[in-house]
Amino acid sequence: MTPTPVPAAMMPTHGAPSRATPARRRRRGRELPVVAVVPAVVAIVFLALPLVGLLTRTPWGRLGTVLAEPSVRQALGLSLWTATVATAVCVVLGVPLAWFLARGHVPARRLVRTLVTLPLVLPPVVGGVALLAVLGRRGLVGGWLDAWGVALPFTPAAVVVAQTFVAMPFLVVTVEGALRGADRRYEEAAAALGASRTTVLRRVTLPLVAPSVAAGAVLTWARALGEFGATVTFAGSFPGRTQTLPLTVYATLDRDPDAAVALSLLLLMTCVAVLVGLRGRWIGAGAP
């Protein structure tokens, strides 16, 4: 007697992962309790309304004129190059720091991680005051630098320092997470084949975490571009010298609110472009 074939749809999958169909996803969404949906909707509206208000207040007819003003071009150019330099410094210093936090085995690692993440929660103005206390002319290091004719505060270099201070944690946290989640079997295999630690780091580890380094660098650049509090405290707001685009928005708000809205829209579009470009890389690879 010939056995009746079993349809493939009825055969067991033996633990194979099943993909949720769009219909299942919709049913799963409808299963969310109202007690969770209502606060979530309120939160979305709360976060979206200011952005909608910015779009509705934007003087679209004057947008080109405002962005073409010399002061705006100077501020934009200063913001772009200082944010780029600050990002380069963060990559050079932050990637080794992330490796130290992820792979180092020293008692002070928790303390270092606390210091690294502190600028994420520290008010930026306080960060600027702290930079003045260290690098100001009467600061711990600034007095020594001043004796050698080096003055950092209220210079374009101070803008880079302030941006680096507040933005580096974004790179370090992103790269550290990637290093912790990287498959170390590749590194162990390379070491077993006789590769030195430097070779393993250069040829195996860094290529594994390169996408996360790129994502962290873009986040760092965006954070540096929008930095305000530490910059205005440590570098000041001198047009054409230390006045970045966020400082220009604040300075323009009193005399020309419409122009300030237009400049704010420029920064908003930059941030949106960064988040769209990082979709699934920083928030999570499984994000839809």
N, C-alpha and C positions, 0 to 999 in steps of 0.2 A: 504493500500500500504506500503510495507516494504521499509524503507529508505535505500539508498545506502550507505554502510560503507565508511568512509573517510580513505584513506591510512594514516598510522602513519606518513609518511614523510611529508604529507601535513597539518598535524594538527599544530596549533600554540603552541609555546613553553612557552608562558606567561612569557617572560623575563628570561627563563633559559639560563645560559651562554653556548655559543656554542664553541666547540673546533675547532680551525683552523686545517684543514687537511694539510699534507705535501705539497700537490699541491697548496693550498691557500697560504701557507707560501712562496713557491717559486714564485708565482705570485706577492705577496706583495713585495718580494725582488726585482723583476724586475721593480716594479713601482717606486723604489727610483730614484730621479733625478740624472742626471749625475753630476751636480754641487756639489752634496754631495758625490757621489761614488768616484770620482777622488781624492779629498783631503783625503778621508778615506783610500784609497789604498796607497797613498803616505805616510800617517802616519804609516800604518802597515809595509810597506817596511822599513821606517826609523827606526822603533823600532826593526824589526826582523833582519836587516842586521848585526848589531854588534854581535848578538847572533850567527848568522850563521858564521861570521868571527871567533868567539871564537871556535866554533866546528871544523872549518876547520884547525885552527892553533894548535889544541890540539895534543901533541905528544903521540898518543895512545900507541906506543911501550914502552915509558918511564913512563907511567901513574902509574903503580904499584910501580916502583922504587922510583919515586918522593914522592908518598904518604907514602912510608915506611920509609922515612928518619926520624931520631929521632927528628929533629927540627920541622918537620911538625906534627908529632904525638903529641909533646908537645903543639904546638900551637892549634891543633885541640882539644886536651883534655881540655886546658885552656878555649877555646871558648865555648865548650859544657857546662862545669860546671858553668862558670860565666853567660852565657846566661840563664841557668836553674835557678840559684839563683836570677838573676835579674827579671826573669818572676815571680817567687814566690813572691818577694817583690812587684811587680806591681799588682799582684792579691790581695794580702793582703791590700794594700793601695788604689789601683785603683777602686775596686768594691764599697767600701763605698763612694769614691769620685764621681763615676758615679751615685750612688743613690742620693747623695746630689744635683748633677746638674740636675737630672731628676725630683726629687720630692721635693727638697727644695724650700722654699718660703722666700728668704732673698734678700735684695737689692744688695748684692755683688755677686750674682750668675753669672751675665754676666762677671764681672771682673775675677772671678775664671775660668770660661770657657775659657776666652781669655788666661789666664796664662797656662791653661792645654794644649791648642792647640798650644801654641807658639813654643814648640820644634819641631813641625811638619814642620814649615817654617824657623826656626832659623838655620843658618849654623852650622853644628856640631862642627866645630872648635871654633866658638863663644861660644857654650855651654860649651866646655872644658875650655875656658878662664874664663867663669862665675863661673864654679865649682872651679877653682883655686882661684878666688877672694873671694869665700866664705869658702872653705875648705882647702885652702893652708895654709902653716905655718904662713903666715902673713894675712890670710883672716879673714873675720868677725867672723867665728866660728872656723876656723882652728887654730888660735892662742890660743884659749882657750883649744882646744883639744890637741895641742902640749904641753901645760903646764902640762897636765895630762899624757903625754907620748904616745899619740895617733897621729899617722901621717898617713893620708890617701893617699896623692898624691904619684904616682909612686909605688903603691902596687897592688896586685891582688884585694884588696877591692875597690880600685879606679876604676878598670875595671868594677866591678859590679855597682858602683855608676854612672859611665858614661853611661853604657848600660840602667840602670833604667831611667835615666833622658830623654834619647832620645826615649825610647820605650814605656813608660807608656801611652802617649796619644793614642796609637793604642788600648789599652785595654779600656781606659776610654770612648773614642768615640764609640766603638763598643757596650759596655754594656749600655751606656746611651741611645743609639738609641733603644736597645731592651727594656729597661725599659719604654721608652716613648710609644713604640708600644704595650706593654703588655696589655692584657685585665684586667682592674682593678676590674671587677665584682667579680672575684674569691677572691681577697683580701677583698673586701667589704663584701662578704658573710662570709668569715672566721671571720672577725671582728664582724659581726652581731651575730655570734654563740658564741661570747665571747672570741675569741683568742686574746692574747696580741699582741702588735706591734712586739715584738721580735719573737713570734711564727709565725705571718703572714709572716714576712721577711724570717724566716728560713724554714718554711714548704710550703709556697705558692710562694712568690716572687722569691726567688733564684732558685727553680726548674723550674719556667717559663722561666727564662733567662739563665739557665745553658748552653744550646747550644751556646749562644752568648758569654758567659764567656769563654767557651772552645775555640771558634773561635778567640776571642780577645787575649787569652793567647798564642795560636799558632802564631798569627801574631806578638805579642810582642816578643816571643822567636826568630822568624826569624829576626826581626829588630835588636834585641840585638846581635844575632850571626854575623850580617854583619856590626856592628857599627865600624867606623874608626876614624872620626875626633875628637870627644870628647874624645875617648879613648887615642889616641896618644898625645893629649894635656894635659890631666889630669893624665893619668897613664903612659905615655911614652911607649917605645917599647923595652923592655929588654927581650931577648930570654930566655924562660923558666920561666919567672916571670910575665911579663905583655904583651908579644907579642902574640896577638891573631892571628887567621888565616888571617883576612884581612890585618893586619899589616905585616904578613909574606909574603903575596902576593906582597905588595908594596916593602918590603925589598929585595925580590928575583928578582924583575923585572929588575934591572940593571945588575946583575951578571948572571942570567939564565932566559931569557924571556920565554923559553919553560916550565920551571917549574912553573913560575908564571901563565902561561895559564892553566896548569894542575890544579893548586890550585883554580884558578878562576872557572874552570869547576865544581869542587867539591861544591863550594858555589852556583853556578848556579843551579845545580841539587837539592840542598837542598831547594832553593827558589821555584823551580818548583814543588817539592813534596808538599811543604806547600800550594801553590796555588791550586793544584789539590785536596788536601785534604779538602780545604775550599770552594770548588766549590758550589755556591748557598747559602753560609752561610753569607759571609761578603759583597760580591758584590750585592747580591740580590737573594731571594729565587726563583724568577721567571726566573732567567737566564737559558738559554738552555744549 
